[in-house]
Amino acid sequence: MINRKITPSEGGKRLHRFLRNLMPNIPLGQIYKMIDSGKVKVNGKRKNQNYELVAGDEIVLYVEESAYQEASIGQKKAKYVGVNANIDVLYEDAELLVVIKPVGMLTHPDQADQKDTLVNRVHAYLYRKGELDSPLFMPATANRLDRNTSGIVLVGKTAGMLHQLNQWIQKHELQKYYVTIVEGRLAGEGTLSGDLIRDEKKNRTHVVGSQTNIAKHGGVEQVKSAETRYRVLQTGASYSFVEIELISGRTHQIRTHFQDIGHSLLGDIKYGGKRFGDVNHQLLHAWRIVLPDGREFKAPLPAQMRTVADQVGLNPNIQ
């Protein structure tokens, strides 16, 4: 018989998913059979496979110790000795962490950078606080920003909060606002809705303009709808400061849509922009997020964007 108490970060996880993570070496079908046959009890009672666990729940598994050890081989709690834990925390409570990602940092590891990423720093930060309390659930980001895009990133510290954040995003119930500097004089407001298609090999996104274009990129099944709303906050002699509400969340959506209307983001060489001094990447900042529960978070403009805005004759003032 195996006893296990649900930790705060595991709260909100479905019973079958928790058990699958607890015993990764047995198939999901066997997990379901264990639940249905009464070999798993929560607080002394049978529960269905979709029961949402609560911190403090007592789980009992009616299995032999040797069988459990074999089923759970490979579980290890990550250590973060030597990992940078310096993050810019905008908001934090027991379930939610809101941080500001700087320009130049990856949100998640890739082949080029495995260690000093935002999510690794978040884990190191929580580890030092004693809040990585489970080898079965790791706090994770609900939204991702490109390396050279700065701004707000939401982190679910518990399984329940991460699930809730992901649901809000999938249902388009979470409002995300960006600010950027675009080339040219742009005025008023509008909606950009050109369908997009990805070229993963070249890491580029294209606006689909015709059936010929669709065929060129491999078929209609790869085309994704996209909607970008914008409001010009200030227009200068050669550049404009724009607020953007991202309705859908496609890769490089903002950059592609603005290139398509002839107003590439300042410095965004990949999508038609011109280098500006030392700036050879998009100046794009995720500055405001509004949750469906009414909470709102704002991240001040990064120093680089303020400096460049001043150099091009703009004086952005976002509240």
N, C-alpha and C positions, 0 to 999 in steps of 0.2 A: 504494500500500500504506500502510495506517494502523496505527501501533503504539500500544497503550494498556496501561498497567500499572494493575492493580486496587489501589486505595487501601485502608487499613484499614477505613474506614467502609462501603465497598462490599462487603466480604467477607460472604458469605452470600446475596448476590443471585443469582437464577436468570439464566442466560446470556441467554435471550430477553428478559427484563424489562430487564436492563442495556442490551442493544442497542436496545431500544425507547426507553429514556430517552436513550441516546446519540444516536440518530437519530430524533427525534420526527416528522419530516416525511415518513416513509415508512410504509406500512401494516404491520401485524403479520405479515400473510401473506408479505410480501416478506422480512421478518426471518427467518421460518422457512425460506424458500427459500435464503437466504444461508447459513444454518447447515447445511442438508441438502446443499447443493451443494459444501461445502468452502471457501466464501469467508470463513469465520470459523474461526480456529484458536486454541486456548488452549495455551500452552507448546509450540507446534509440532504439536499434535495436534487432530484433530476431536473435538468433544464434542456430546452431544445438547442439545436446547434447554433441558432442565431441570437442566443441570449447575450445581452450586452453586459460585459463584466464591469464591476464597480470596485474601486479601490477598497481593499479590506476583505473582499470575498475570499472564502476558504475553499480551495479546490482539493478534492480527494480523487486520486486515480487508483482504481483497484487492479493494479498490475504488479508483477514481480519486479523487485529492484533490478535484477539483472536485465530483464526485458526493457525496463525504462532506460537504463544506462546505454543499452545498445541503440535504442530509438533516439536518444538525445545526444549522441556523440557529435562533437563539433561545436557545441555551444561554448562560447567564450565571451567574456565581457571585455570590450575594447578598452585599451589604456591610452592615455593621452599625455604621457610624459614627453616633454620637449615640444609639444604642439602649441603654437601661438594661440592664446585664448583672448586676445584683444579684439573686442567687437564694440560697435557703437549701438548701444541699446536705447531704443526709442520708447519701448513699453514692455513691461513684463508682469505676469501674474503666475498663478500656479499651473495654468494650462497653456498660455499663449506667450510667445516671445516675438517682439517686433524689432528688427534690427535694420540698420542702414548699411547697404553694401557700397563700398567705395569703387571708383573706376579702377580697372585693371585687375580685379580679383574675380576668379571664377566662383559661381554659386556652388557647383559640385565638381568633384575631381574629374579629370579627363586623362587621356594618355600622356599629355605633356606636363600636367601638374596634378600630382596625387595627394599632396600634403597640405599646402597652405591655401585652402579654399574656405569660403564662407561657412559651409556646413561643418567642416572639420573644426574651425574655430568655435562654432556654436557648441559642438560636442565637447570640446576641451573646456570651454567656459562652464557648461553645465556639470561636467565631471568634477571640476575643481569645487563646485558648489555642493557636490554630493547628490546631484539630481539625475544622474544616469543610473537609475535604480534597477534596471532590468536588462538582461542580455537578449530579451525577446522583442523589445521595442526600442528603436532609436528615434529621438525627435528628428523631424524632417521639415524641409521647406515646402510650403504649399504653392508658391510661385517662384519662378526662376527668372533672373535677369542675365543678359549677355555680359561678357567680361567687361566691356567698356561702357555699359549702362549702369548708372548709379541709382541708389534709392532704396525704397522700402521692400523688405522681404519678410514674409510672415512665416513663423515657425510653430508647428504644433508640438508642444512639449508632452502631450499625452495622446494616446491613440484616438481617444474620442474627439479631441479638438482638431487633430489633423484630418480626421474623417469629415468633420463639420466644415472646415476650411475648403477641402477639396469639393465637397458637395456644393457649397456656395459658388465656387469658381465654375464648376461644370454647368450649373443652372443659371449662370450669368447674373447672380444676385449680389455679387461683390463688385463695388465700383472702384476702378483703377484709373488714376489720372497721372499723366506724365507732362513734363515741360521740355521744350527743346528750342534751339535756334535753327531756323531754316534759311536757306539762301533765297534772296529775292524779296520783293514787297508783296506780302500776302495780307488780306484784310477780311474782316467778318468772321463767319463760321460756316461749317459745312460738314458733310459726311462723305467719306471715301469708302467705296464698297466693291472695289475690283477683286474678283476671285484670284486666289494665289496658288502657285504651284512651287514645290521645292525641288532643287537640284542638290541632293545630299552630297554628291561627290565634290561639288564646287562650293558647298556651304552657301548657297545663294537662293533667294526667293524671287519669283517672277510674277508679275501681274499677267493674268491670262487675257489676251486681247482678241483671240479668234480661235476657230476650230483648228486652223493650221498650227497655231502656237501650242494648243493642247496636244496634237499629234506629235509635235516635235519633242515634247517632254514626256512622252510615254503613255498617254491615255487619259481619258476623262476621270478615271477613278482616283487620280492623284490630286485633282483640283479641290480646293477647300474654300468655302465662302469666308469672307473677312469683312469686318466693319470697323472703321476708325472715324470717330467724331473729333472735330477740332474747333478751337476758338482762339482767334488771334488776340493776344493781350497787348502787344505793342508792335508797331511797324517803324523801322528805321529807313535809312537811305538805301541800303542794300540787303538788309537782313530783317527777319521778323521773329518775334518771341511768341511761341504758340503753346497753348495748353491742349492736351490730347486726352480724350477718354477712350480707352481700349475696350471695345465691346466684345470682340472675339480675341483670342490670344494666340495667333499664329506666329511662328518663328520669323523674325525680322519684318513683321507686319508694318509697323510705323515707318521704318526706313524705306521699304518698298513702295508703300502707298504715296509717300511724299516725293519720292523720285519720279513716280508715274505722273504726277501733276506738275513736274518741273520745279519743285522746291525741295531739293535734296537737303538733308540735315548738314549743317556746317561741319566740315571736317570728315564727313562720311565718304571716304574714297571708294569703298566697295559699291556704294549705291549712288554714284554720280556726283558726290560732293567734292569740294576742293579743299586741299590742305590749308590750314590757317595757322601760320607760325609753326609752333611745335605740335599743334593739334592735328592728328591724322586719323581720328576716329570720331564716331558720332558723339555729339553732346546731347545726351538723352538722360533724363532724370525722372525716376518714378517717385513723385513728390507727395502724392495723397492717395489714401485708401479709405473707403467707407465700408464698414461691415453691415450686413442686414440687421444686426442687433442694435445699430445706432452708434457704435464706437467709430471714431474717426482718428486717423493718424496722418501727420504731416512731417515731411523731412525737409529741412532747409536746403537751399541751393548749395551745391558744392562750390568751393572757392574757385576752381578752374572755370566753371560756367559763369560765375559772377565776373571774373576778370575778363573773359572773352566778350561777354555782353557789353561791358564798359568800353572795350576796345572798338566794337562795331557800332557804338552809339546807342545802345539800348540800356534801359534802366529797369530791369524786371523787378516787380514788387508783388510777390505772391503771398497771400494771407491764409 
